[in-house]
Amino acid sequence: MPRYKSIISYDGSGFSGYQVQPNKRTVQSVLEAVLTKMHKGEPVRVSASGRTDAGVHAKGQVIHFDSPLHIPADKWERALNSMLPEDLSVLSVDSVPESFHARFDAKGKEYRYILRLSQKRDPFQRKFAYQYPYPLNLKSMEQASKFFLGTHDFTSFCAAKTEVEDKVRRIDSIDFTLKDDLLTIRFKGNGFLYNMVRILVGTLLEVGSGERSPEDIPIILAHKDRRLSGKTAPPHGLYLWQVFYE
């Protein structure tokens, strides 16, 4: 059966995360409902590069699905967007080999976390950037971020309820960009654990506020204990930006 790879974008504010959950509006359930309708009631399952939590946004989530419908790849995008809600958009659809898998073939991901460094609230940013009204030492945060680069066991920086046994991941780069009052922290790596980026951000914020020193990071990594790292930053500042494939 023909397989299709699609890049999708969504505002996570109105979704209870990506993955299907009983009696909740999720990205996967909305996608599958539209595809099932297009297939005259025949269920169509969608697989993604990974799940995102409630409130987390995506600029470049990747999914795949199978379909026997004879629709050219370039027509799928228009057909799906005509039926999807305004907070979920299909950016592209391409025909791929049946062996392609959105999750297992992914070689890396880029996440971005956006903070609004201001004491004044912006009602138009409240769902799309985490407002942080306190002073930050960005130089200390950049210094601390360098300890995360490379391959490490990130047990200390993932949710305690994470079921994945292998917590070794590689982070290739962490960049900071400040424009006006918006600070964007960009993470690139071969994979990220549950809540990992949000915990990294929460820990970096504690370094920037003077609660920790950059030199604490190697110690936290070595102890492999979630209790030693920072708070989990709120979901609405996080974006799954891009998924990389060979």
C-alpha positions in Angstrom: 0.0 0.0 0.0 1.4 3.5 -0.8 2.9 5.3 2.1 3.1 9.1 2.6 5.3 11.2 4.7 3.9 14.5 5.9 5.3 17.5 7.7 2.7 19.1 10.0 2.5 22.2 12.2 0.2 22.9 15.1 -0.6 25.3 17.9 -0.5 23.0 20.9 -2.7 25.2 23.1 -5.9 23.5 22.2 -4.6 19.9 22.2 -4.1 17.5 25.1 -0.8 16.5 23.5 0.0 14.6 20.3 -0.9 11.0 21.2 -4.5 9.6 21.2 -6.1 9.7 24.6 -9.7 8.7 25.6 -12.2 11.5 25.4 -9.5 14.1 24.7 -8.7 16.3 21.7 -5.2 15.3 20.5 -3.3 16.0 17.3 -3.3 12.3 16.4 -7.0 11.8 17.0 -7.9 14.9 14.8 -5.6 13.7 12.0 -6.9 10.2 12.1 -10.6 11.3 12.2 -10.0 13.4 9.0 -8.2 10.6 7.2 -10.9 8.1 8.2 -13.5 10.4 6.8 -11.6 10.7 3.6 -11.5 6.9 3.4 -15.3 6.6 3.9 -15.1 5.3 7.5 -12.1 3.0 7.0 -9.7 3.7 10.0 -6.4 5.1 9.0 -3.5 5.1 11.6 -0.9 7.8 11.7 2.6 7.4 13.1 4.7 10.4 14.2 8.4 11.1 14.9 7.5 11.4 18.5 4.8 12.6 20.9 4.5 16.2 22.2 2.8 17.1 25.5 -0.3 19.2 26.1 0.5 22.8 25.2 3.7 22.0 23.3 3.8 23.4 19.7 5.2 22.0 16.5 6.7 23.7 13.5 7.9 20.6 11.8 6.4 17.4 13.2 6.7 14.5 10.8 4.1 11.8 10.4 3.5 8.9 8.0 0.3 7.1 6.9 -0.7 4.5 4.4 -3.5 4.9 1.9 -4.9 3.1 -1.1 -6.5 6.3 -2.5 -5.2 7.4 -5.9 -4.4 11.0 -4.9 -1.2 12.6 -6.2 1.2 13.6 -3.4 0.8 17.3 -4.2 -3.0 17.1 -3.9 -2.9 15.4 -0.4 -1.9 18.7 1.2 -4.8 20.6 -0.2 -7.3 17.9 0.6 -6.2 17.5 4.2 -6.0 21.2 5.0 -9.5 21.7 3.6 -10.8 19.4 6.4 -8.4 20.1 9.3 -9.1 22.7 12.0 -7.3 26.1 11.9 -4.8 25.1 14.7 -3.4 22.2 12.7 -1.8 22.5 9.2 -0.3 20.1 6.7 2.9 21.7 5.3 3.8 19.0 2.8 3.0 15.5 1.7 5.5 13.2 -0.2 5.3 9.7 -1.4 7.9 7.5 0.4 8.9 3.8 0.3 6.8 1.4 2.4 9.8 0.8 4.6 9.9 4.5 5.8 9.0 5.1 9.4 8.6 8.6 10.8 9.9 7.6 14.3 12.4 4.9 13.7 14.1 6.5 10.7 14.6 9.9 12.4 18.3 10.7 12.8 17.9 13.8 14.9 15.6 16.6 16.1 15.7 20.3 16.7 13.6 21.8 19.5 13.4 25.5 20.4 12.3 27.0 23.6 11.1 30.6 23.6 11.1 32.9 26.7 9.8 36.4 27.0 12.1 38.4 29.3 9.8 41.1 30.5 8.0 42.2 33.6 5.0 43.2 31.5 2.6 40.6 30.3 1.8 40.3 26.6 -1.6 38.7 26.1 -0.7 37.8 22.5 2.4 35.8 23.6 0.9 34.1 26.7 0.4 30.7 24.9 3.5 30.9 22.8 6.4 32.0 25.0 7.2 31.5 28.7 7.2 34.9 30.4 10.3 35.1 32.7 10.3 38.5 34.5 13.6 38.0 36.5 17.1 39.1 35.6 19.2 36.4 33.8 22.9 36.0 33.3 23.0 34.7 29.7 26.8 34.3 29.8 26.5 31.8 32.7 23.7 30.0 30.9 25.8 29.6 27.7 28.7 28.4 29.8 26.5 25.8 31.5 25.0 24.7 28.2 28.4 23.6 27.0 28.5 20.8 29.6 25.5 19.2 27.9 27.1 18.9 24.5 28.2 15.5 23.4 27.0 12.0 24.5 25.7 11.6 28.0 23.3 9.7 30.2 20.5 12.2 30.7 18.7 10.3 33.5 18.9 13.5 35.7 17.2 15.5 32.9 14.1 13.4 32.0 10.8 12.8 33.8 11.1 10.3 36.6 8.3 8.3 35.1 10.1 7.8 31.8 9.8 4.2 30.7 12.8 4.2 28.3 15.7 2.3 29.8 18.5 3.7 27.6 18.8 7.3 28.6 22.0 8.0 26.7 21.5 10.8 24.1 23.8 13.1 22.1 23.3 16.9 22.0 25.1 18.5 19.1 24.4 22.1 19.7 22.7 24.6 22.1 22.3 28.1 20.8 20.9 31.3 22.4 19.4 34.1 20.4 18.0 37.3 22.0 15.9 39.5 19.9 14.1 42.4 21.6 12.6 40.7 24.7 12.4 37.2 23.2 15.1 34.6 24.1 15.2 31.5 21.9 17.2 28.5 23.1 17.7 26.0 20.2 18.6 22.4 20.9 19.8 19.9 18.3 20.6 16.3 19.0 20.1 12.7 17.9 17.1 12.3 20.3 15.4 13.7 23.4 13.9 11.9 26.4 10.5 12.7 27.9 10.5 16.3 29.2 14.2 16.5 28.6 14.3 19.9 26.8 12.0 21.5 29.4 14.1 20.2 32.3 17.3 21.4 30.5 15.7 24.8 30.2 14.5 24.9 33.8 18.0 24.0 35.0 19.6 26.7 32.7 17.2 29.3 34.1 18.4 28.4 37.6 21.9 28.9 36.5 21.0 32.2 34.8 19.3 33.4 38.0 22.3 32.6 40.2 20.7 29.6 42.0 23.3 27.3 40.5 26.7 27.6 38.9 27.6 26.3 35.5 30.0 23.8 37.2 27.1 22.1 38.8 26.0 20.6 35.5 28.7 17.8 35.2 27.9 16.8 38.8 24.2 16.5 38.1 24.8 14.5 35.0 27.1 12.1 36.9 24.6 11.4 39.7 21.8 10.3 37.3 19.2 11.6 39.7 16.2 13.7 38.5 15.9 15.3 42.0 19.2 17.2 41.5 18.2 19.0 38.3 16.0 22.1 37.9 12.2 22.5 37.5 10.4 21.5 34.4 9.8 24.6 32.3 6.2 25.1 31.2 5.1 23.4 27.9 3.9 26.5 26.0 7.4 27.8 25.4 8.5 24.6 23.6 8.4 23.9 19.9 9.3 20.8 18.0 11.0 22.6 15.2 12.5 20.1 12.8 13.1 16.3 12.4 16.1 15.1 10.5 16.3 12.1 8.2 19.1 10.8 5.9 
